[in-house]
Amino acid sequence: DQALRLLVEMASGHVEVNTITYNAAVSACEKGGQWDQALGLLVEMACAHVELNTITYNAAVSACEKGGQWDQALGLLVEMASAR
């Protein structure tokens, strides 16, 4: 939760949020077992036109795996492959 709050504070404080900062937040969600928030960040990244990279997808897939969300994880793998 702290990583997500920090991300929101950065954005509202006019600090540039980019792939690296989002990846850190997605990774924190993965470590905290918050797969749904990790997926929400991916949507947010796409809406903000922030590039999703291999690290982004890897953390999100891992978050889904830890949450037992295998369909979501497989969907992300398909999305990653088609984004290349």
Residue, then its C-alpha position, 0 to 999 in steps of 0.5 A: d500500500q505504501a508503494l501505491r500511495l507514493l506513486v499517487e503522491m508523485a503524480s499529484g506532486h507533478v513528479e514524472v511517473n514513468t516505466i521505472t516508477y510504475n514497475a516498482a509499484v507493480s513489483a510491490c503489489e506482486k510482493g504484497g499479493q495484490w494481483d488486482q492492484a497490479l493489473g489496475l496499474l497496467v491499465e493506468m500505464a496504458c491510459a497514461h501512455v507509459e511503456l509496459n516492458t518485460i519487467t512490467y509484465n513479469a511482475a504482473v504475471s507473478a502477482c497473478e500467479k501468487g494470487g492463483q489467477w492463472d487465466q489473468a496470468l496467461g492473458l498477460l503472456v498473450e498480451m505481452a507477446s502481441a505487444r512486441 
